[in-house]
Amino acid sequence: MGIAVGFMHLRSGWENMLRSSASTEKRMAKGIRTRSVRADDVPQIVAIQESIRQKKVSRKWAQMVEGYLREQDKVGFVALRGGRIVGFIIGEIKGEGFGLEQSGWINWVGVHPREMGAGIGQALAKKLFEFFKKKGILDVYTAVRWDAPDMVSFFKSIGFDRSTFINLRKHLD
């Protein structure tokens, strides 16, 4: 059985998202700072993902994240409280293709469940959007499962809407 995934697109509205940084910072929990992700952050990123999913992630997923962070045009940021990672966002710049200009993509985002609602995800998205903007990227995309209303709501809260893409799937027997 397949689950539909919809693509979401952040249309220009960068200025509103970046201008809202003051309100994001007011909502953000005290003692949170962000920095670029490092390879040695992967175990904490895995722990956050497992807390969100409430089950173990595969070693393959952790290796995929590790490998991903070594590639050119990949970028990620973490949010820290007291030296402990409490959230992450990982994206990339993709070249032209499928009718798109060069664009930014958010591939993974996660905030530890105990830290959700403090503006951490929004602050991480803002940091990633600033990175993309500096690189001349004007459009950002992500894929979200329609049966994940919390993620759809999060992405809508930071300015995303449905894109012109549809997700197609073929199961190979």
C-alpha positions as CSV (number, residue, x, y, z in Angstrom):
1,M,0.0,0.0,0.0
2,G,1.4,3.4,-1.0
3,I,1.3,6.6,0.9
4,A,0.9,9.8,-1.1
5,V,3.6,12.4,-0.7
6,G,3.0,15.9,-1.8
7,F,5.6,18.4,-2.7
8,M,5.5,21.8,-1.0
9,H,7.1,24.9,-2.3
10,L,8.1,28.1,-0.6
11,R,7.3,30.9,-2.9
12,S,9.0,34.3,-2.7
13,G,8.1,35.5,0.7
14,W,11.6,35.2,1.8
15,E,11.5,38.8,3.1
16,N,8.5,38.0,5.4
17,M,10.2,34.9,6.7
18,L,13.5,36.6,7.3
19,R,11.8,39.7,8.8
20,S,9.9,37.5,11.2
21,S,13.2,36.6,12.9
22,A,12.5,38.9,15.8
23,S,9.2,37.2,16.6
24,T,10.8,33.8,16.1
25,E,13.6,34.7,18.5
26,K,11.0,35.9,21.1
27,R,9.2,32.6,20.9
28,M,12.5,30.6,20.9
29,A,13.4,29.0,24.2
30,K,16.2,30.7,26.1
31,G,19.6,29.2,25.8
32,I,19.2,27.9,22.2
33,R,21.9,28.6,19.6
34,T,22.4,27.3,16.1
35,R,25.5,26.3,14.2
36,S,26.5,24.3,11.1
37,V,26.1,20.6,11.4
38,R,29.2,18.4,11.7
39,A,29.8,14.7,11.0
40,D,30.1,14.0,14.8
41,D,26.6,15.3,15.3
42,V,25.1,12.3,13.5
43,P,24.6,10.2,16.7
44,Q,22.6,13.0,18.3
45,I,20.6,13.6,15.1
46,V,19.8,9.9,15.1
47,A,18.7,10.0,18.7
48,I,16.3,12.9,17.9
49,Q,14.9,11.0,14.9
50,E,14.3,8.0,17.0
51,S,12.6,10.1,19.7
52,I,10.3,11.6,17.0
53,R,9.5,8.2,15.4
54,Q,9.4,6.3,18.7
55,K,11.5,3.5,17.2
56,K,15.0,2.8,16.1
57,V,16.2,4.2,12.8
58,S,18.3,1.9,10.6
59,R,22.0,2.0,10.5
60,K,21.6,2.6,6.8
61,W,19.6,5.9,7.6
62,A,22.5,7.1,9.9
63,Q,25.1,6.2,7.2
64,M,23.0,8.0,4.6
65,V,23.0,11.2,6.7
66,E,26.7,10.9,7.3
67,G,27.4,10.5,3.6
68,Y,25.0,13.2,2.7
69,L,26.8,15.7,4.8
70,R,30.1,15.1,3.0
71,E,28.6,16.0,-0.4
72,Q,29.0,19.3,-2.1
73,D,25.9,21.6,-2.1
74,K,24.5,19.8,1.0
75,V,24.0,21.9,4.1
76,G,22.7,21.4,7.6
77,F,22.3,23.2,10.9
78,V,21.7,22.1,14.4
79,A,20.1,23.8,17.4
80,L,21.8,23.4,20.7
81,R,20.7,23.9,24.3
82,G,23.4,23.5,26.9
83,G,25.7,21.9,24.4
84,R,23.2,19.2,23.5
85,I,21.6,19.1,20.1
86,V,17.8,19.5,20.3
87,G,17.0,20.0,16.6
88,F,18.4,19.7,13.1
89,I,17.7,20.7,9.5
90,I,19.5,19.3,6.4
91,G,19.0,20.4,2.9
92,E,20.7,20.8,-0.5
93,I,20.9,22.9,-3.6
94,K,19.7,21.0,-6.7
95,G,20.5,21.9,-10.2
96,E,18.1,22.5,-13.0
97,G,15.8,19.7,-14.0
98,F,12.2,18.6,-14.4
99,G,11.3,22.2,-15.4
100,L,12.9,23.8,-12.4
101,E,15.6,26.4,-12.1
102,Q,18.3,25.7,-9.5
103,S,16.5,25.4,-6.2
104,G,16.9,24.6,-2.5
105,W,15.4,21.5,-0.9
106,I,14.8,20.6,2.7
107,N,15.4,16.9,3.1
108,W,15.2,16.4,6.8
109,V,14.1,18.4,9.8
110,G,13.6,17.3,13.3
111,V,13.2,18.7,16.8
112,H,13.3,16.6,19.9
113,P,9.7,16.1,21.1
114,R,10.4,17.8,24.5
115,E,11.6,20.9,22.7
116,M,8.8,21.2,20.1
117,G,6.8,24.4,20.1
118,A,9.7,26.6,21.2
119,G,10.4,28.0,17.7
120,I,13.4,25.8,17.2
121,G,12.2,24.4,13.8
122,Q,11.4,27.9,12.6
123,A,14.8,29.2,13.6
124,L,16.6,26.3,11.8
125,A,14.5,26.9,8.7
126,K,15.3,30.6,8.8
127,K,19.0,29.8,9.0
128,L,18.7,27.5,6.0
129,F,16.7,30.0,4.1
130,E,19.5,32.6,4.7
131,F,22.0,30.2,3.4
132,F,20.0,29.5,0.2
133,K,19.4,33.3,-0.3
134,K,23.1,34.0,-0.1
135,K,23.6,31.3,-2.8
136,G,21.1,33.1,-5.1
137,I,18.3,30.5,-4.5
138,L,14.8,31.9,-4.8
139,D,12.7,28.7,-4.5
140,V,12.8,26.0,-1.8
141,Y,11.0,22.7,-2.0
142,T,10.3,19.8,0.3
143,A,8.3,16.6,0.2
144,V,5.8,15.9,3.0
145,R,3.5,12.9,3.6
146,W,-0.1,13.9,3.6
147,D,-0.7,11.7,6.6
148,A,1.7,13.8,8.7
149,P,-0.5,16.8,9.5
150,D,2.1,18.1,12.0
151,M,4.7,18.4,9.3
152,V,2.3,19.9,6.8
153,S,1.3,22.5,9.5
154,F,4.9,23.2,10.3
155,F,5.9,23.8,6.7
156,K,2.8,26.0,6.1
157,S,3.8,28.0,9.2
158,I,7.1,28.9,7.6
159,G,5.6,29.9,4.3
160,F,5.3,26.7,2.2
161,D,2.3,25.8,0.1
162,R,1.6,23.1,-2.5
163,S,3.8,23.1,-5.5
164,T,3.1,22.2,-9.1
165,F,4.7,18.8,-8.6
166,I,2.9,15.5,-7.9
167,N,4.7,12.6,-6.5
168,L,4.5,9.4,-8.6
169,R,5.3,5.9,-7.3
170,K,5.7,2.5,-8.9
171,H,6.2,-0.5,-6.8
172,L,8.7,-3.0,-8.3
173,D,7.8,-6.7,-7.7
